[in-house]
Amino acid sequence: MPLASNGGVDVYYEVDGPADAPTVVLVEGLGYGRWMWNWQREALAERYETIVVDNRGTGESDAPEGPYSIAEMAADVEAVLADHEAERAHLVGASMGGMIVQRYAIEYDRAASIALLCSSPGGEDAPAASPEVQARMVAEPEGYDEREVIRHRMAPAMTGDFRERNDDLLERIVDWRLEQDAGDAAREAQLAAVGAFDAADRLGEIEAPALVAHGTADRVLPVENADLLADGLPDARLELFEGGPHLFFIEQPEALNETLLDFLDEHAAGGRTGGDAR
């Protein structure tokens, strides 16, 4: 059970794939555990050394008292890469994980490339979810049990058609969330980090090539956030996934994995490192 330490906070991570291959780091979204990468890990680990990091407050990592900051969580990722002795790595982050990856690429020098999925640069110009969606994502409807509350809150991040066709899968996701996700206090601590995040004026400092991937039907972080990222990053490839919700990497995994692997293959020439709209 590998643990890296950052200022007394132990950060858990898991490693898959060939040890002599380039390193890819997967960074989780707000409150989500390692399960969120179940649709990407196997595909990536076929030819990349793949590291999945539990953000502080999540899964097997420590949950110190909050609030947290995106800078602290980027430092946690740096601690993991230092512990693993990876000199360079390709970083992939979804939602809050994309914010962590942005801050990491600004502050540290190990990023060979970055991929930002359904993410945002933050700041006053970044479009947010509607008040209705925001309320739904924290709601506790009267009479709902714990599992029903989780499903209710997840609804805006998925399409209705996907939910209707995948009831058994949603039940498994609820199981994973109950096992791995951040508790209430840690989730609030992470939410504070998201609310304070603003990299809009610093995107130009990121030298690493970037993939910006976003669903066009994202109700949590509207797709205009992808345009802000692509416009602000010096070397960005924008890929939009038609009809994709916030969790488009779960609903459209084959298409996303193809795009992600194409991007990684382009920028991962050599040994171990550690467009067009759809």
N, C-alpha and C positions, 0 to 999 in steps of 0.2 A: 504494500500500500504506500506508494510514493507520496511524500509530503514535502512541500517547500515552505520555508518560514519567511515572513515579511513583517518585521517589527513585532514579533511575538505572536502573529496570527499564522496558524498552519493552514496551508492551501493544498487541497487534495487534487491530484491529477492522475489520469490513466493514459497509458501508451499502447498503441497498436501498430501493426505494420512492420515492414523491414527496417531494422535499425540503421542500415547503411544508406537509406533513401533520404531525400529532402524532407524536412520536418514541416508539418502543417499543424497549427494550433487552432482548435475550435473553442470559441468563447460564448458562453451561454447568455440568454436574454434575461429580462427581469423576472426573478423568482424561479426560473426554470432550472431543472436539474439536467443531468447528462442525457436523459432520455430524449431531449429535443433533437439530438444529433443522430438518433437511431437510423434515420433515412439517408444519412451521408457517411457515417463512419466506415461501414463495410466497403463502400465504393472507393473511398479515399485510401483506406488501408491496404488495398490491393497493390498500390505502388508508391505510397507515401508513408513515412513514419508519422502517425497521427496522435496528437496529444489533445485530450479533452480536459478542460480545467473547470473545477467547481468554483464559482465565484464565492467570495466570503459571504457567509450566511446561508450557503446552499449546500445540500448533499453532505459530503464527508468533510468539508472545510469548516474551520472555526466560524462561529457567529458572534463576533464581538458586538458590544453595544453600539448602536448607530447614533447619528446618521452616518452613512458611508459617502464616499466621493468616487467619481469615475477615476480620478488620479490614483486613489488608493488601490482600486481594482486593477488598473493598468500596472501598478507596481507589483501587485500579486502575480500577474502574468510574467513580469520580468523575473521575479523570484523563481517561478517554475522553470523558465528557460535557463536561468543560471544554475539551478539545481540539477537540471537534466544535461547541462554542459552543451547546449545547442548554441552555436555561434550565430546562426542565422535561422530564420523561420518565416514561413508564410502564414499570416494570421487571417482567420475567418471569423467574423462576428455577426450575430443576428440581433437586431433590435438594440437593446442596451449593450449587448456584446459588441455591436458595431461601434458604439460610442467608446467603449473601452479600447477597441482596436485603433480608433482614430487617435485617442490620447496616447496610446502606446507608441504609435508611429511618430508622433510629435516629440515625445520625450526620450525615446530609446533608439538604439541603432541596430537592433537585430532584425528588423522587419525587411524581408526580401520582397514581399508583396503583401497587399491587404485586400480582403474581400468583405464588403459591407452589404449585408442582406437586410432588407426591410428596416433600415436604420435612418438616422437623422443627424445633421450637424448641430442641432440644438440652436438656441438663440431666438430672438424675438421674431425673426422672419420665417421660422420653421413652422409649417402647418401642424396643428395638433388634432387629435381626435375630437369629434363633436361632443358637446356636453352629454348627449344621450349615450354615446359609446363609453365615455369615461364613467358615467354613473353605472352602466351595466357591468363594467369590469371590476367594480368594487361592491356590487350589490349583495345583500344577504336576504333574499326573499323569505317572507314569513312562511314557515312550514317546510322549508327545504332542508334536507339533511346535507351532510358535508359533501357527499359525492354530487348531489344535485346542484349545490352552490358552485362547485368547480366547473361543471358543464355549463351552467348559466353564464358564468363570467367569461368562459372561453369563446362563447358564441360569436362575438364580433370579430375574432381573429380568424374565423373559418367561414367558408361559404355554406349556405343552408343546404345546398345539394350534397356537399361532402358529408355533413353531419347526418343527413337522412340515409345516406348509402353506407355509412361506416359506424353503425352503432356499437358493434363489438370492439372495433378499434378504439373508439372513444372510451369505452369501459377500461381497456388496457391502459390508455393514456391517463385516465383518472388514477388507476393503480400506481403507475409510475410517479405521478405528481404527488400522491400521498406519501410515497416512499422517499422521494429525492428532492422535492421542491423546498424552497426556503419557507421557514415558519413565518407567522404574521409579523413579528417584530423585525425580522431580518428583511422581509419583503418591503416593509415600510422604510427601512434604512436604505435599501437599494433604490426605492422610488425617490427618495430625497436626492440621491446622486443623479438620477435621470433629470429631475426637475431643475437642478443647478447646472447641468452640463451645457456648455456653449463653446464649440470649436469653430464656429463660422468664420472668425477672423484669422484662424490659424491653419486652415486647410492648405494654404499655399506652402506651408512649411513641410508638408509630407512629400518626401521625394520618392517613396516606394510606388511602383505602379499599382493601380487600384481597379478592382472590379466593383461596380455598384449595381446590385441586382434587387429588383423590387416588383411586387405585384401591383398591377394597375388598379385593383379593387381593394387595396389596403385601407381599412377603416380605422386602424389604430395609429399608424404613422402614414398619412396620406402620401401618395406617390410623388407629389411635388417635392418632398424631402429628397428623393433620389436626384431630381434635377439640380437642387441646391448643392448636393454632394458632388455630382459630376461636373458642374460648372466651377466649383471652388477648388477641386483637386487638380494639380498640375498634369497628371498622367492618369486619366480615368477612362474606363470602358463601361458604358451604360447598357444594361440589359434589362428590359421590361418584360414581365410575364403576364400576358393578357388574361384578365379575369382573376389573377392571383390575389388572395387575401393576405393578411399579415403573415400567417403561417404557410406561405406559398411553398416553402421548402419541404413541407409535409404533404401538401396537396399535389404538388407538381415535382416530385423528387427526381424523376428521370431527366426532365428537361433542365432542372437546376444543376444536377450532378454533371451532366454533359457540359454545360457552360462552365462550371467551376473547374472541372478537370482540364478543359481546354485552356482556360486561363492559367492554371497552375503549371501545366505542361509547358506553356510558352515562357514562363518566368522561372522555371526550376531546372534549367539545364545544369548539368554537373552532378556532383555527388551530394552527400548529406549536407544540408545547409545548417545544420545544427548541431462600341459597335453599333453593332446595329441592334435596334430594339426588336424584341420578340413580339 
